[in-house]
Amino acid sequence: MTNETHRLVILVGSVREGRFGPVVARWVAEQADAYGGFEVEVVDLAEYDIPLTLPAESPKHAGEAYPRPSGMSGLTVALAAADAFVVVTPEYNHSYPASLKAAVDWHFTQWTAKPVAFVSYGGAAGGRHAVLHLENVLTELHAVTLRDGLAFPDCFTAWQDGRPRDPRAAGYAKALLAQLTWWTAVLRAGREAAPYPS
């Protein structure tokens, strides 16, 4: 392992009015900054044009020629430049938001051979159903999903002043970031050593 800094994108997956995602993402960014080793960027899907209608050809086969809307260019650049991701997602009807699925589907190589950690929030399940579905989808894109994530049940009562009430939360975040750091370094070294087999 080296001491070089890696680019971490924290992705806010919900665009719903009144969403709690930005609060969670800010806290995760604070934890990542404190942990060190990452250049952290919070990417909010609400700031981009992400249509549900997709071109006929898949982004895997079209590569750089894939015709994305100009309003998505900043998102594409951020995903491509990232060495690792933390996806912040709520749970809607036992799954994750359509906005997040659309953002995933508009891209392919931007996820490939990169680690993805999850921080979820919601009601009693804390967004865990959403994460289970995301793991399946991102594995299809050859991303490496981390087993251990953070889940915040009853988020509207379990948080206060932008922070989780549970004093153990920062420790859980540190453990997640330690695993993410390991995978980030290993996978980046692998991508730099040889192209990922397609």
Secondary structure as a PSIPRED ss2 file (coil, helix, strand):
# PSIPRED VFORMAT (PSIPRED V4.0)

   1 M C   1.000  0.000  0.000
   2 T C   1.000  0.000  0.000
   3 N C   1.000  0.000  0.000
   4 E C   1.000  0.000  0.000
   5 T C   1.000  0.000  0.000
   6 H E   0.000  0.000  1.000
   7 R E   0.000  0.000  1.000
   8 L E   0.000  0.000  1.000
   9 V E   0.000  0.000  1.000
  10 I E   0.000  0.000  1.000
  11 L E   0.000  0.000  1.000
  12 V E   0.000  0.000  1.000
  13 G C   1.000  0.000  0.000
  14 S C   1.000  0.000  0.000
  15 V C   1.000  0.000  0.000
  16 R C   1.000  0.000  0.000
  17 E C   1.000  0.000  0.000
  18 G C   1.000  0.000  0.000
  19 R C   1.000  0.000  0.000
  20 F C   1.000  0.000  0.000
  21 G H   0.000  1.000  0.000
  22 P H   0.000  1.000  0.000
  23 V H   0.000  1.000  0.000
  24 V H   0.000  1.000  0.000
  25 A H   0.000  1.000  0.000
  26 R H   0.000  1.000  0.000
  27 W H   0.000  1.000  0.000
  28 V H   0.000  1.000  0.000
  29 A H   0.000  1.000  0.000
  30 E H   0.000  1.000  0.000
  31 Q H   0.000  1.000  0.000
  32 A H   0.000  1.000  0.000
  33 D H   0.000  1.000  0.000
  34 A H   0.000  1.000  0.000
  35 Y H   0.000  1.000  0.000
  36 G C   1.000  0.000  0.000
  37 G C   1.000  0.000  0.000
  38 F E   0.000  0.000  1.000
  39 E E   0.000  0.000  1.000
  40 V E   0.000  0.000  1.000
  41 E E   0.000  0.000  1.000
  42 V E   0.000  0.000  1.000
  43 V E   0.000  0.000  1.000
  44 D E   0.000  0.000  1.000
  45 L H   0.000  1.000  0.000
  46 A H   0.000  1.000  0.000
  47 E H   0.000  1.000  0.000
  48 Y C   1.000  0.000  0.000
  49 D C   1.000  0.000  0.000
  50 I C   1.000  0.000  0.000
  51 P C   1.000  0.000  0.000
  52 L C   1.000  0.000  0.000
  53 T C   1.000  0.000  0.000
  54 L C   1.000  0.000  0.000
  55 P C   1.000  0.000  0.000
  56 A C   1.000  0.000  0.000
  57 E C   1.000  0.000  0.000
  58 S C   1.000  0.000  0.000
  59 P H   0.000  1.000  0.000
  60 K H   0.000  1.000  0.000
  61 H H   0.000  1.000  0.000
  62 A H   0.000  1.000  0.000
  63 G H   0.000  1.000  0.000
  64 E H   0.000  1.000  0.000
  65 A H   0.000  1.000  0.000
  66 Y C   1.000  0.000  0.000
  67 P C   1.000  0.000  0.000
  68 R C   1.000  0.000  0.000
  69 P C   1.000  0.000  0.000
  70 S H   0.000  1.000  0.000
  71 G H   0.000  1.000  0.000
  72 M H   0.000  1.000  0.000
  73 S H   0.000  1.000  0.000
  74 G H   0.000  1.000  0.000
  75 L H   0.000  1.000  0.000
  76 T H   0.000  1.000  0.000
  77 V H   0.000  1.000  0.000
  78 A H   0.000  1.000  0.000
  79 L H   0.000  1.000  0.000
  80 A H   0.000  1.000  0.000
  81 A H   0.000  1.000  0.000
  82 A C   1.000  0.000  0.000
  83 D C   1.000  0.000  0.000
  84 A E   0.000  0.000  1.000
  85 F E   0.000  0.000  1.000
  86 V E   0.000  0.000  1.000
  87 V E   0.000  0.000  1.000
  88 V E   0.000  0.000  1.000
  89 T E   0.000  0.000  1.000
  90 P E   0.000  0.000  1.000
  91 E C   1.000  0.000  0.000
  92 Y E   0.000  0.000  1.000
  93 N C   1.000  0.000  0.000
  94 H C   1.000  0.000  0.000
  95 S E   0.000  0.000  1.000
  96 Y C   1.000  0.000  0.000
  97 P C   1.000  0.000  0.000
  98 A H   0.000  1.000  0.000
  99 S H   0.000  1.000  0.000
 100 L H   0.000  1.000  0.000
 101 K H   0.000  1.000  0.000
 102 A H   0.000  1.000  0.000
 103 A H   0.000  1.000  0.000
 104 V H   0.000  1.000  0.000
 105 D H   0.000  1.000  0.000
 106 W C   1.000  0.000  0.000
 107 H C   1.000  0.000  0.000
 108 F C   1.000  0.000  0.000
 109 T C   1.000  0.000  0.000
 110 Q C   1.000  0.000  0.000
 111 W C   1.000  0.000  0.000
 112 T C   1.000  0.000  0.000
 113 A C   1.000  0.000  0.000
 114 K C   1.000  0.000  0.000
 115 P E   0.000  0.000  1.000
 116 V E   0.000  0.000  1.000
 117 A E   0.000  0.000  1.000
 118 F E   0.000  0.000  1.000
 119 V E   0.000  0.000  1.000
 120 S E   0.000  0.000  1.000
 121 Y E   0.000  0.000  1.000
 122 G C   1.000  0.000  0.000
 123 G C   1.000  0.000  0.000
 124 A C   1.000  0.000  0.000
 125 A C   1.000  0.000  0.000
 126 G C   1.000  0.000  0.000
 127 G C   1.000  0.000  0.000
 128 R H   0.000  1.000  0.000
 129 H H   0.000  1.000  0.000
 130 A H   0.000  1.000  0.000
 131 V H   0.000  1.000  0.000
 132 L H   0.000  1.000  0.000
 133 H H   0.000  1.000  0.000
 134 L H   0.000  1.000  0.000
 135 E H   0.000  1.000  0.000
 136 N H   0.000  1.000  0.000
 137 V H   0.000  1.000  0.000
 138 L H   0.000  1.000  0.000
 139 T H   0.000  1.000  0.000
 140 E H   0.000  1.000  0.000
 141 L C   1.000  0.000  0.000
 142 H C   1.000  0.000  0.000
 143 A C   1.000  0.000  0.000
 144 V E   0.000  0.000  1.000
 145 T E   0.000  0.000  1.000
 146 L C   1.000  0.000  0.000
 147 R C   1.000  0.000  0.000
 148 D C   1.000  0.000  0.000
 149 G C   1.000  0.000  0.000
 150 L E   0.000  0.000  1.000
 151 A E   0.000  0.000  1.000
 152 F E   0.000  0.000  1.000
 153 P C   1.000  0.000  0.000
 154 D C   1.000  0.000  0.000
 155 C H   0.000  1.000  0.000
 156 F H   0.000  1.000  0.000
 157 T H   0.000  1.000  0.000
 158 A H   0.000  1.000  0.000
 159 W E   0.000  0.000  1.000
 160 Q E   0.000  0.000  1.000
 161 D C   1.000  0.000  0.000
 162 G C   1.000  0.000  0.000
 163 R E   0.000  0.000  1.000
 164 P E   0.000  0.000  1.000
 165 R C   1.000  0.000  0.000
 166 D C   1.000  0.000  0.000
 167 P C   1.000  0.000  0.000
 168 R C   1.000  0.000  0.000
 169 A H   0.000  1.000  0.000
 170 A H   0.000  1.000  0.000
 171 G H   0.000  1.000  0.000
 172 Y H   0.000  1.000  0.000
 173 A H   0.000  1.000  0.000
 174 K H   0.000  1.000  0.000
 175 A H   0.000  1.000  0.000
 176 L H   0.000  1.000  0.000
 177 L H   0.000  1.000  0.000
 178 A H   0.000  1.000  0.000
 179 Q H   0.000  1.000  0.000
 180 L H   0.000  1.000  0.000
 181 T H   0.000  1.000  0.000
 182 W H   0.000  1.000  0.000
 183 W H   0.000  1.000  0.000
 184 T H   0.000  1.000  0.000
 185 A H   0.000  1.000  0.000
 186 V H   0.000  1.000  0.000
 187 L H   0.000  1.000  0.000
 188 R H   0.000  1.000  0.000
 189 A H   0.000  1.000  0.000
 190 G H   0.000  1.000  0.000
 191 R H   0.000  1.000  0.000
 192 E H   0.000  1.000  0.000
 193 A H   0.000  1.000  0.000
 194 A C   1.000  0.000  0.000
 195 P C   1.000  0.000  0.000
 196 Y C   1.000  0.000  0.000
 197 P C   1.000  0.000  0.000
 198 S C   1.000  0.000  0.000
